[in-house]
Amino acid sequence: MTVLLVLGVVVVVGYLISIRLHPLTTCRRCKGTNRHKGAIYSYSFRRCRRCKGTGRKERFGARVFGTGE
């Protein structure tokens, strides 16, 4: 039982360190390209609304623990 507890603590601490070092991930909608392609005219595009054209998105833990940008 204590082995599982120690393992859980190690996983949580590792995740928090990972969030602190790398708070951003690629946007799922535009796949990091910062462009949202049109459905009918696929050659046309606009800025991705979800990431506001940056191509990056904050990870879940960065938003919760306030370690993001």
mmCIF file of the N, C-alpha and C atoms, coordinates in Angstrom:
data_MODEL
# 
_entry.id   MODEL 
# 
loop_
_atom_site.group_PDB 
_atom_site.id 
_atom_site.type_symbol 
_atom_site.label_atom_id 
_atom_site.label_alt_id 
_atom_site.label_comp_id 
_atom_site.label_asym_id 
_atom_site.label_entity_id 
_atom_site.label_seq_id 
_atom_site.pdbx_PDB_ins_code 
_atom_site.Cartn_x 
_atom_site.Cartn_y 
_atom_site.Cartn_z 
_atom_site.occupancy 
_atom_site.B_iso_or_equiv 
_atom_site.pdbx_formal_charge 
_atom_site.auth_seq_id 
_atom_site.auth_comp_id 
_atom_site.auth_asym_id 
_atom_site.auth_atom_id 
_atom_site.pdbx_PDB_model_num 
ATOM 1   N N  . MET A 1 1  ? 0.820   -1.192 0.000   1.00 0.00 ? 1  MET A N  1 
ATOM 2   C CA . MET A 1 1  ? 0.000   0.000  0.000   1.00 0.00 ? 1  MET A CA 1 
ATOM 3   C C  . MET A 1 1  ? 0.865   1.257  0.000   1.00 0.00 ? 1  MET A C  1 
ATOM 4   N N  . THR A 1 2  ? 1.925   1.272  0.801   1.00 0.00 ? 2  THR A N  1 
ATOM 5   C CA . THR A 1 2  ? 2.789   2.454  0.843   1.00 0.00 ? 2  THR A CA 1 
ATOM 6   C C  . THR A 1 2  ? 3.564   2.624  -0.462  1.00 0.00 ? 2  THR A C  1 
ATOM 7   N N  . VAL A 1 3  ? 3.816   1.514  -1.153  1.00 0.00 ? 3  VAL A N  1 
ATOM 8   C CA . VAL A 1 3  ? 4.521   1.594  -2.434  1.00 0.00 ? 3  VAL A CA 1 
ATOM 9   C C  . VAL A 1 3  ? 3.653   2.349  -3.444  1.00 0.00 ? 3  VAL A C  1 
ATOM 10  N N  . LEU A 1 4  ? 2.355   2.060  -3.454  1.00 0.00 ? 4  LEU A N  1 
ATOM 11  C CA . LEU A 1 4  ? 1.436   2.767  -4.350  1.00 0.00 ? 4  LEU A CA 1 
ATOM 12  C C  . LEU A 1 4  ? 1.338   4.247  -3.995  1.00 0.00 ? 4  LEU A C  1 
ATOM 13  N N  . LEU A 1 5  ? 1.339   4.558  -2.724  1.00 0.00 ? 5  LEU A N  1 
ATOM 14  C CA . LEU A 1 5  ? 1.282   5.943  -2.279  1.00 0.00 ? 5  LEU A CA 1 
ATOM 15  C C  . LEU A 1 5  ? 2.533   6.700  -2.713  1.00 0.00 ? 5  LEU A C  1 
ATOM 16  N N  . VAL A 1 6  ? 3.691   6.099  -2.511  1.00 0.00 ? 6  VAL A N  1 
ATOM 17  C CA . VAL A 1 6  ? 4.954   6.736  -2.911  1.00 0.00 ? 6  VAL A CA 1 
ATOM 18  C C  . VAL A 1 6  ? 4.997   6.905  -4.425  1.00 0.00 ? 6  VAL A C  1 
ATOM 19  N N  . LEU A 1 7  ? 4.568   5.893  -5.163  1.00 0.00 ? 7  LEU A N  1 
ATOM 20  C CA . LEU A 1 7  ? 4.534   5.968  -6.614  1.00 0.00 ? 7  LEU A CA 1 
ATOM 21  C C  . LEU A 1 7  ? 3.586   7.071  -7.086  1.00 0.00 ? 7  LEU A C  1 
ATOM 22  N N  . GLY A 1 8  ? 2.445   7.197  -6.450  1.00 0.00 ? 8  GLY A N  1 
ATOM 23  C CA . GLY A 1 8  ? 1.498   8.260  -6.787  1.00 0.00 ? 8  GLY A CA 1 
ATOM 24  C C  . GLY A 1 8  ? 2.070   9.639  -6.535  1.00 0.00 ? 8  GLY A C  1 
ATOM 25  N N  . VAL A 1 9  ? 2.769   9.804  -5.419  1.00 0.00 ? 9  VAL A N  1 
ATOM 26  C CA . VAL A 1 9  ? 3.388   11.087 -5.100  1.00 0.00 ? 9  VAL A CA 1 
ATOM 27  C C  . VAL A 1 9  ? 4.465   11.422 -6.133  1.00 0.00 ? 9  VAL A C  1 
ATOM 28  N N  . VAL A 1 10 ? 5.254   10.441 -6.533  1.00 0.00 ? 10 VAL A N  1 
ATOM 29  C CA . VAL A 1 10 ? 6.308   10.658 -7.531  1.00 0.00 ? 10 VAL A CA 1 
ATOM 30  C C  . VAL A 1 10 ? 5.700   11.071 -8.867  1.00 0.00 ? 10 VAL A C  1 
ATOM 31  N N  . VAL A 1 11 ? 4.608   10.434 -9.258  1.00 0.00 ? 11 VAL A N  1 
ATOM 32  C CA . VAL A 1 11 ? 3.949   10.768 -10.528 1.00 0.00 ? 11 VAL A CA 1 
ATOM 33  C C  . VAL A 1 11 ? 3.384   12.187 -10.486 1.00 0.00 ? 11 VAL A C  1 
ATOM 34  N N  . VAL A 1 12 ? 2.736   12.554 -9.400  1.00 0.00 ? 12 VAL A N  1 
ATOM 35  C CA . VAL A 1 12 ? 2.151   13.891 -9.272  1.00 0.00 ? 12 VAL A CA 1 
ATOM 36  C C  . VAL A 1 12 ? 3.240   14.962 -9.258  1.00 0.00 ? 12 VAL A C  1 
ATOM 37  N N  . VAL A 1 13 ? 4.302   14.743 -8.520  1.00 0.00 ? 13 VAL A N  1 
ATOM 38  C CA . VAL A 1 13 ? 5.403   15.716 -8.469  1.00 0.00 ? 13 VAL A CA 1 
ATOM 39  C C  . VAL A 1 13 ? 6.061   15.830 -9.841  1.00 0.00 ? 13 VAL A C  1 
ATOM 40  N N  . GLY A 1 14 ? 6.237   14.716 -10.533 1.00 0.00 ? 14 GLY A N  1 
ATOM 41  C CA . GLY A 1 14 ? 6.804   14.742 -11.878 1.00 0.00 ? 14 GLY A CA 1 
ATOM 42  C C  . GLY A 1 14 ? 5.932   15.526 -12.847 1.00 0.00 ? 14 GLY A C  1 
ATOM 43  N N  . TYR A 1 15 ? 4.618   15.365 -12.744 1.00 0.00 ? 15 TYR A N  1 
ATOM 44  C CA . TYR A 1 15 ? 3.692   16.102 -13.595 1.00 0.00 ? 15 TYR A CA 1 
ATOM 45  C C  . TYR A 1 15 ? 3.759   17.599 -13.295 1.00 0.00 ? 15 TYR A C  1 
ATOM 46  N N  . LEU A 1 16 ? 3.831   17.973 -12.036 1.00 0.00 ? 16 LEU A N  1 
ATOM 47  C CA . LEU A 1 16 ? 3.913   19.389 -11.670 1.00 0.00 ? 16 LEU A CA 1 
ATOM 48  C C  . LEU A 1 16 ? 5.205   20.020 -12.170 1.00 0.00 ? 16 LEU A C  1 
ATOM 49  N N  . ILE A 1 17 ? 6.301   19.283 -12.100 1.00 0.00 ? 17 ILE A N  1 
ATOM 50  C CA . ILE A 1 17 ? 7.576   19.791 -12.635 1.00 0.00 ? 17 ILE A CA 1 
ATOM 51  C C  . ILE A 1 17 ? 7.480   19.948 -14.146 1.00 0.00 ? 17 ILE A C  1 
ATOM 52  N N  . SER A 1 18 ? 6.848   18.973 -14.800 1.00 0.00 ? 18 SER A N  1 
ATOM 53  C CA . SER A 1 18 ? 6.675   19.041 -16.256 1.00 0.00 ? 18 SER A CA 1 
ATOM 54  C C  . SER A 1 18 ? 5.841   20.259 -16.651 1.00 0.00 ? 18 SER A C  1 
ATOM 55  N N  . ILE A 1 19 ? 4.796   20.546 -15.908 1.00 0.00 ? 19 ILE A N  1 
ATOM 56  C CA . ILE A 1 19 ? 3.957   21.711 -16.183 1.00 0.00 ? 19 ILE A CA 1 
ATOM 57  C C  . ILE A 1 19 ? 4.738   22.999 -15.987 1.00 0.00 ? 19 ILE A C  1 
ATOM 58  N N  . ARG A 1 20 ? 5.538   23.032 -14.959 1.00 0.00 ? 20 ARG A N  1 
ATOM 59  C CA . ARG A 1 20 ? 6.335   24.230 -14.678 1.00 0.00 ? 20 ARG A CA 1 
ATOM 60  C C  . ARG A 1 20 ? 7.344   24.506 -15.787 1.00 0.00 ? 20 ARG A C  1 
ATOM 61  N N  . LEU A 1 21 ? 7.974   23.458 -16.309 1.00 0.00 ? 21 LEU A N  1 
ATOM 62  C CA . LEU A 1 21 ? 8.980   23.618 -17.350 1.00 0.00 ? 21 LEU A CA 1 
ATOM 63  C C  . LEU A 1 21 ? 8.371   23.830 -18.730 1.00 0.00 ? 21 LEU A C  1 
ATOM 64  N N  . HIS A 1 22 ? 7.257   23.157 -19.017 1.00 0.00 ? 22 HIS A N  1 
ATOM 65  C CA . HIS A 1 22 ? 6.626   23.212 -20.334 1.00 0.00 ? 22 HIS A CA 1 
ATOM 66  C C  . HIS A 1 22 ? 5.122   23.457 -20.190 1.00 0.00 ? 22 HIS A C  1 
ATOM 67  N N  . PRO A 1 23 ? 4.703   24.718 -19.966 1.00 0.00 ? 23 PRO A N  1 
ATOM 68  C CA . PRO A 1 23 ? 3.290   24.984 -19.712 1.00 0.00 ? 23 PRO A CA 1 
ATOM 69  C C  . PRO A 1 23 ? 2.415   25.001 -20.966 1.00 0.00 ? 23 PRO A C  1 
ATOM 70  N N  . LEU A 1 24 ? 3.004   24.982 -22.164 1.00 0.00 ? 24 LEU A N  1 
ATOM 71  C CA . LEU A 1 24 ? 2.221   25.097 -23.391 1.00 0.00 ? 24 LEU A CA 1 
ATOM 72  C C  . LEU A 1 24 ? 2.249   23.810 -24.203 1.00 0.00 ? 24 LEU A C  1 
ATOM 73  N N  . THR A 1 25 ? 1.216   23.623 -25.010 1.00 0.00 ? 25 THR A N  1 
ATOM 74  C CA . THR A 1 25 ? 1.123   22.510 -25.931 1.00 0.00 ? 25 THR A CA 1 
ATOM 75  C C  . THR A 1 25 ? 0.578   23.050 -27.251 1.00 0.00 ? 25 THR A C  1 
ATOM 76  N N  . THR A 1 26 ? 0.613   22.252 -28.307 1.00 0.00 ? 26 THR A N  1 
ATOM 77  C CA . THR A 1 26 ? 0.078   22.722 -29.579 1.00 0.00 ? 26 THR A CA 1 
ATOM 78  C C  . THR A 1 26 ? -1.444  22.727 -29.537 1.00 0.00 ? 26 THR A C  1 
ATOM 79  N N  . CYS A 1 27 ? -2.013  23.656 -30.246 1.00 0.00 ? 27 CYS A N  1 
ATOM 80  C CA . CYS A 1 27 ? -3.479  23.770 -30.327 1.00 0.00 ? 27 CYS A CA 1 
ATOM 81  C C  . CYS A 1 27 ? -4.010  22.572 -31.100 1.00 0.00 ? 27 CYS A C  1 
ATOM 82  N N  . ARG A 1 28 ? -5.049  21.946 -30.592 1.00 0.00 ? 28 ARG A N  1 
ATOM 83  C CA . ARG A 1 28 ? -5.621  20.771 -31.256 1.00 0.00 ? 28 ARG A CA 1 
ATOM 84  C C  . ARG A 1 28 ? -6.373  21.132 -32.528 1.00 0.00 ? 28 ARG A C  1 
ATOM 85  N N  . ARG A 1 29 ? -7.015  22.269 -32.533 1.00 0.00 ? 29 ARG A N  1 
ATOM 86  C CA . ARG A 1 29 ? -7.833  22.631 -33.689 1.00 0.00 ? 29 ARG A CA 1 
ATOM 87  C C  . ARG A 1 29 ? -6.965  22.937 -34.916 1.00 0.00 ? 29 ARG A C  1 
ATOM 88  N N  . CYS A 1 30 ? -5.929  23.758 -34.760 1.00 0.00 ? 30 CYS A N  1 
ATOM 89  C CA . CYS A 1 30 ? -5.104  24.125 -35.914 1.00 0.00 ? 30 CYS A CA 1 
ATOM 90  C C  . CYS A 1 30 ? -3.826  23.299 -35.999 1.00 0.00 ? 30 CYS A C  1 
ATOM 91  N N  . LYS A 1 31 ? -3.585  22.423 -35.027 1.00 0.00 ? 31 LYS A N  1 
ATOM 92  C CA . LYS A 1 31 ? -2.402  21.558 -34.973 1.00 0.00 ? 31 LYS A CA 1 
ATOM 93  C C  . LYS A 1 31 ? -1.099  22.352 -34.972 1.00 0.00 ? 31 LYS A C  1 
ATOM 94  N N  . GLY A 1 32 ? -1.129  23.521 -34.343 1.00 0.00 ? 32 GLY A N  1 
ATOM 95  C CA . GLY A 1 32 ? 0.067   24.335 -34.198 1.00 0.00 ? 32 GLY A CA 1 
ATOM 96  C C  . GLY A 1 32 ? 0.412   25.191 -35.401 1.00 0.00 ? 32 GLY A C  1 
ATOM 97  N N  . THR A 1 33 ? -0.400  25.188 -36.436 1.00 0.00 ? 33 THR A N  1 
ATOM 98  C CA . THR A 1 33 ? -0.097  25.973 -37.628 1.00 0.00 ? 33 THR A CA 1 
ATOM 99  C C  . THR A 1 33 ? -0.614  27.397 -37.543 1.00 0.00 ? 33 THR A C  1 
ATOM 100 N N  . ASN A 1 34 ? -1.421  27.706 -36.587 1.00 0.00 ? 34 ASN A N  1 
ATOM 101 C CA . ASN A 1 34 ? -2.109  28.976 -36.322 1.00 0.00 ? 34 ASN A CA 1 
ATOM 102 C C  . ASN A 1 34 ? -3.107  29.345 -37.417 1.00 0.00 ? 34 ASN A C  1 
ATOM 103 N N  . ARG A 1 35 ? -3.473  28.408 -38.277 1.00 0.00 ? 35 ARG A N  1 
ATOM 104 C CA . ARG A 1 35 ? -4.430  28.661 -39.348 1.00 0.00 ? 35 ARG A CA 1 
ATOM 105 C C  . ARG A 1 35 ? -5.608  27.685 -39.254 1.00 0.00 ? 35 ARG A C  1 
ATOM 106 N N  . HIS A 1 36 ? -6.788  28.208 -39.496 1.00 0.00 ? 36 HIS A N  1 
ATOM 107 C CA . HIS A 1 36 ? -7.991  27.377 -39.559 1.00 0.00 ? 36 HIS A CA 1 
ATOM 108 C C  . HIS A 1 36 ? -8.459  27.396 -41.005 1.00 0.00 ? 36 HIS A C  1 
ATOM 109 N N  . LYS A 1 37 ? -8.419  26.242 -41.650 1.00 0.00 ? 37 LYS A N  1 
ATOM 110 C CA . LYS A 1 37 ? -8.771  26.170 -43.068 1.00 0.00 ? 37 LYS A CA 1 
ATOM 111 C C  . LYS A 1 37 ? -10.273 26.143 -43.256 1.00 0.00 ? 37 LYS A C  1 
ATOM 112 N N  . GLY A 1 38 ? -10.720 26.669 -44.398 1.00 0.00 ? 38 GLY A N  1 
ATOM 113 C CA . GLY A 1 38 ? -12.132 26.689 -44.732 1.00 0.00 ? 38 GLY A CA 1 
ATOM 114 C C  . GLY A 1 38 ? -12.630 25.300 -45.106 1.00 0.00 ? 38 GLY A C  1 
ATOM 115 N N  . ALA A 1 39 ? -13.897 25.032 -44.860 1.00 0.00 ? 39 ALA A N  1 
ATOM 116 C CA . ALA A 1 39 ? -14.474 23.726 -45.158 1.00 0.00 ? 39 ALA A CA 1 
ATOM 117 C C  . ALA A 1 39 ? -14.819 23.588 -46.641 1.00 0.00 ? 39 ALA A C  1 
ATOM 118 N N  . ILE A 1 40 ? -15.326 24.635 -47.241 1.00 0.00 ? 40 ILE A N  1 
ATOM 119 C CA . ILE A 1 40 ? -15.716 24.583 -48.651 1.00 0.00 ? 40 ILE A CA 1 
ATOM 120 C C  . ILE A 1 40 ? -14.527 24.931 -49.543 1.00 0.00 ? 40 ILE A C  1 
ATOM 121 N N  . TYR A 1 41 ? -13.918 26.065 -49.288 1.00 0.00 ? 41 TYR A N  1 
ATOM 122 C CA . TYR A 1 41 ? -12.743 26.486 -50.049 1.00 0.00 ? 41 TYR A CA 1 
ATOM 123 C C  . TYR A 1 41 ? -11.509 26.180 -49.201 1.00 0.00 ? 41 TYR A C  1 
ATOM 124 N N  . SER A 1 42 ? -10.951 25.023 -49.390 1.00 0.00 ? 42 SER A N  1 
ATOM 125 C CA . SER A 1 42 ? -9.885  24.554 -48.502 1.00 0.00 ? 42 SER A CA 1 
ATOM 126 C C  . SER A 1 42 ? -8.581  25.319 -48.668 1.00 0.00 ? 42 SER A C  1 
ATOM 127 N N  . TYR A 1 43 ? -8.450  26.120 -49.702 1.00 0.00 ? 43 TYR A N  1 
ATOM 128 C CA . TYR A 1 43 ? -7.239  26.920 -49.878 1.00 0.00 ? 43 TYR A CA 1 
ATOM 129 C C  . TYR A 1 43 ? -7.288  28.198 -49.049 1.00 0.00 ? 43 TYR A C  1 
ATOM 130 N N  . SER A 1 44 ? -8.466  28.557 -48.557 1.00 0.00 ? 44 SER A N  1 
ATOM 131 C CA . SER A 1 44 ? -8.595  29.765 -47.757 1.00 0.00 ? 44 SER A CA 1 
ATOM 132 C C  . SER A 1 44 ? -8.408  29.421 -46.273 1.00 0.00 ? 44 SER A C  1 
ATOM 133 N N  . PHE A 1 45 ? -7.965  30.407 -45.517 1.00 0.00 ? 45 PHE A N  1 
ATOM 134 C CA . PHE A 1 45 ? -7.759  30.180 -44.091 1.00 0.00 ? 45 PHE A CA 1 
ATOM 135 C C  . PHE A 1 45 ? -7.904  31.480 -43.326 1.00 0.00 ? 45 PHE A C  1 
ATOM 136 N N  . ARG A 1 46 ? -8.037  31.349 -42.026 1.00 0.00 ? 46 ARG A N  1 
ATOM 137 C CA . ARG A 1 46 ? -8.077  32.492 -41.113 1.00 0.00 ? 46 ARG A CA 1 
ATOM 138 C C  . ARG A 1 46 ? -7.313  32.106 -39.865 1.00 0.00 ? 46 ARG A C  1 
ATOM 139 N N  . ARG A 1 47 ? -7.124  33.064 -38.989 1.00 0.00 ? 47 ARG A N  1 
ATOM 140 C CA . ARG A 1 47 ? -6.478  32.752 -37.720 1.00 0.00 ? 47 ARG A CA 1 
ATOM 141 C C  . ARG A 1 47 ? -7.348  31.816 -36.908 1.00 0.00 ? 47 ARG A C  1 
ATOM 142 N N  . CYS A 1 48 ? -6.716  30.910 -36.226 1.00 0.00 ? 48 CYS A N  1 
ATOM 143 C CA . CYS A 1 48 ? -7.444  29.986 -35.361 1.00 0.00 ? 48 CYS A CA 1 
ATOM 144 C C  . CYS A 1 48 ? -8.031  30.766 -34.187 1.00 0.00 ? 48 CYS A C  1 
ATOM 145 N N  . ARG A 1 49 ? -9.312  30.598 -33.944 1.00 0.00 ? 49 ARG A N  1 
ATOM 146 C CA . ARG A 1 49 ? -9.965  31.316 -32.843 1.00 0.00 ? 49 ARG A CA 1 
ATOM 147 C C  . ARG A 1 49 ? -9.618  30.726 -31.480 1.00 0.00 ? 49 ARG A C  1 
ATOM 148 N N  . ARG A 1 50 ? -9.398  29.442 -31.443 1.00 0.00 ? 50 ARG A N  1 
ATOM 149 C CA . ARG A 1 50 ? -9.149  28.788 -30.155 1.00 0.00 ? 50 ARG A CA 1 
ATOM 150 C C  . ARG A 1 50 ? -7.835  29.262 -29.532 1.00 0.00 ? 50 ARG A C  1 
ATOM 151 N N  . CYS A 1 51 ? -6.772  29.341 -30.360 1.00 0.00 ? 51 CYS A N  1 
ATOM 152 C CA . CYS A 1 51 ? -5.461  29.745 -29.818 1.00 0.00 ? 51 CYS A CA 1 
ATOM 153 C C  . CYS A 1 51 ? -5.122  31.187 -30.163 1.00 0.00 ? 51 CYS A C  1 
ATOM 154 N N  . LYS A 1 52 ? -6.051  31.894 -30.816 1.00 0.00 ? 52 LYS A N  1 
ATOM 155 C CA . LYS A 1 52 ? -5.873  33.295 -31.228 1.00 0.00 ? 52 LYS A CA 1 
ATOM 156 C C  . LYS A 1 52 ? -4.685  33.475 -32.159 1.00 0.00 ? 52 LYS A C  1 
ATOM 157 N N  . GLY A 1 53 ? -4.417  32.468 -32.972 1.00 0.00 ? 53 GLY A N  1 
ATOM 158 C CA . GLY A 1 53 ? -3.372  32.560 -33.981 1.00 0.00 ? 53 GLY A CA 1 
ATOM 159 C C  . GLY A 1 53 ? -1.964  32.302 -33.494 1.00 0.00 ? 53 GLY A C  1 
ATOM 160 N N  . THR A 1 54 ? -1.801  31.851 -32.270 1.00 0.00 ? 54 THR A N  1 
ATOM 161 C CA . THR A 1 54 ? -0.452  31.586 -31.780 1.00 0.00 ? 54 THR A CA 1 
ATOM 162 C C  . THR A 1 54 ? 0.000   30.168 -32.082 1.00 0.00 ? 54 THR A C  1 
ATOM 163 N N  . GLY A 1 55 ? -0.942  29.244 -32.246 1.00 0.00 ? 55 GLY A N  1 
ATOM 164 C CA . GLY A 1 55 ? -0.606  27.842 -32.473 1.00 0.00 ? 55 GLY A CA 1 
ATOM 165 C C  . GLY A 1 55 ? -0.317  27.093 -31.189 1.00 0.00 ? 55 GLY A C  1 
ATOM 166 N N  . ARG A 1 56 ? -0.410  27.799 -30.048 1.00 0.00 ? 56 ARG A N  1 
ATOM 167 C CA . ARG A 1 56 ? -0.124  27.183 -28.755 1.00 0.00 ? 56 ARG A CA 1 
ATOM 168 C C  . ARG A 1 56 ? -1.311  27.322 -27.821 1.00 0.00 ? 56 ARG A C  1 
ATOM 169 N N  . LYS A 1 57 ? -1.391  26.416 -26.890 1.00 0.00 ? 57 LYS A N  1 
ATOM 170 C CA . LYS A 1 57 ? -2.475  26.400 -25.914 1.00 0.00 ? 57 LYS A CA 1 
ATOM 171 C C  . LYS A 1 57 ? -1.887  26.003 -24.561 1.00 0.00 ? 57 LYS A C  1 
ATOM 172 N N  . GLU A 1 58 ? -2.406  26.570 -23.481 1.00 0.00 ? 58 GLU A N  1 
ATOM 173 C CA . GLU A 1 58 ? -1.933  26.195 -22.152 1.00 0.00 ? 58 GLU A CA 1 
ATOM 174 C C  . GLU A 1 58 ? -2.378  24.784 -21.797 1.00 0.00 ? 58 GLU A C  1 
ATOM 175 N N  . ARG A 1 59 ? -1.521  24.051 -21.148 1.00 0.00 ? 59 ARG A N  1 
ATOM 176 C CA . ARG A 1 59 ? -1.887  22.720 -20.673 1.00 0.00 ? 59 ARG A CA 1 
ATOM 177 C C  . ARG A 1 59 ? -2.863  22.853 -19.512 1.00 0.00 ? 59 ARG A C  1 
ATOM 178 N N  . PHE A 1 60 ? -3.606  21.781 -19.257 1.00 0.00 ? 60 PHE A N  1 
ATOM 179 C CA . PHE A 1 60 ? -4.632  21.799 -18.212 1.00 0.00 ? 60 PHE A CA 1 
ATOM 180 C C  . PHE A 1 60 ? -4.043  22.190 -16.859 1.00 0.00 ? 60 PHE A C  1 
ATOM 181 N N  . GLY A 1 61 ? -2.981  21.569 -16.460 1.00 0.00 ? 61 GLY A N  1 
ATOM 182 C CA . GLY A 1 61 ? -2.389  21.848 -15.155 1.00 0.00 ? 61 GLY A CA 1 
ATOM 183 C C  . GLY A 1 61 ? -1.845  23.253 -15.029 1.00 0.00 ? 61 GLY A C  1 
ATOM 184 N N  . ALA A 1 62 ? -1.388  23.828 -16.129 1.00 0.00 ? 62 ALA A N  1 
ATOM 185 C CA . ALA A 1 62 ? -0.866  25.197 -16.094 1.00 0.00 ? 62 ALA A CA 1 
ATOM 186 C C  . ALA A 1 62 ? -1.986  26.185 -15.802 1.00 0.00 ? 62 ALA A C  1 
ATOM 187 N N  . ARG A 1 63 ? -3.174  25.906 -16.305 1.00 0.00 ? 63 ARG A N  1 
ATOM 188 C CA . ARG A 1 63 ? -4.316  26.767 -16.009 1.00 0.00 ? 63 ARG A CA 1 
ATOM 189 C C  . ARG A 1 63 ? -4.769  26.600 -14.566 1.00 0.00 ? 63 ARG A C  1 
ATOM 190 N N  . VAL A 1 64 ? -4.785  25.358 -14.084 1.00 0.00 ? 64 VAL A N  1 
ATOM 191 C CA . VAL A 1 64 ? -5.276  25.080 -12.733 1.00 0.00 ? 64 VAL A CA 1 
ATOM 192 C C  . VAL A 1 64 ? -4.338  25.630 -11.670 1.00 0.00 ? 64 VAL A C  1 
ATOM 193 N N  . PHE A 1 65 ? -3.044  25.395 -11.848 1.00 0.00 ? 65 PHE A N  1 
ATOM 194 C CA . PHE A 1 65 ? -2.065  25.789 -10.825 1.00 0.00 ? 65 PHE A CA 1 
ATOM 195 C C  . PHE A 1 65 ? -1.453  27.152 -11.088 1.00 0.00 ? 65 PHE A C  1 
ATOM 196 N N  . GLY A 1 66 ? -1.833  27.808 -12.190 1.00 0.00 ? 66 GLY A N  1 
ATOM 197 C CA . GLY A 1 66 ? -1.376  29.161 -12.454 1.00 0.00 ? 66 GLY A CA 1 
ATOM 198 C C  . GLY A 1 66 ? 0.089   29.276 -12.801 1.00 0.00 ? 66 GLY A C  1 
ATOM 199 N N  . THR A 1 67 ? 0.663   28.270 -13.458 1.00 0.00 ? 67 THR A N  1 
ATOM 200 C CA . THR A 1 67 ? 2.085   28.332 -13.794 1.00 0.00 ? 67 THR A CA 1 
ATOM 201 C C  . THR A 1 67 ? 2.313   28.685 -15.256 1.00 0.00 ? 67 THR A C  1 
ATOM 202 N N  . GLY A 1 68 ? 1.253   28.964 -15.997 1.00 0.00 ? 68 GLY A N  1 
ATOM 203 C CA . GLY A 1 68 ? 1.373   29.275 -17.423 1.00 0.00 ? 68 GLY A CA 1 
ATOM 204 C C  . GLY A 1 68 ? 1.761   30.719 -17.650 1.00 0.00 ? 68 GLY A C  1 
ATOM 205 N N  . GLU A 1 69 ? 1.704   31.130 -18.912 1.00 0.00 ? 69 GLU A N  1 
ATOM 206 C CA . GLU A 1 69 ? 2.064   32.491 -19.275 1.00 0.00 ? 69 GLU A CA 1 
ATOM 207 C C  . GLU A 1 69 ? 0.959   33.458 -18.981 1.00 0.00 ? 69 GLU A C  1 
# 
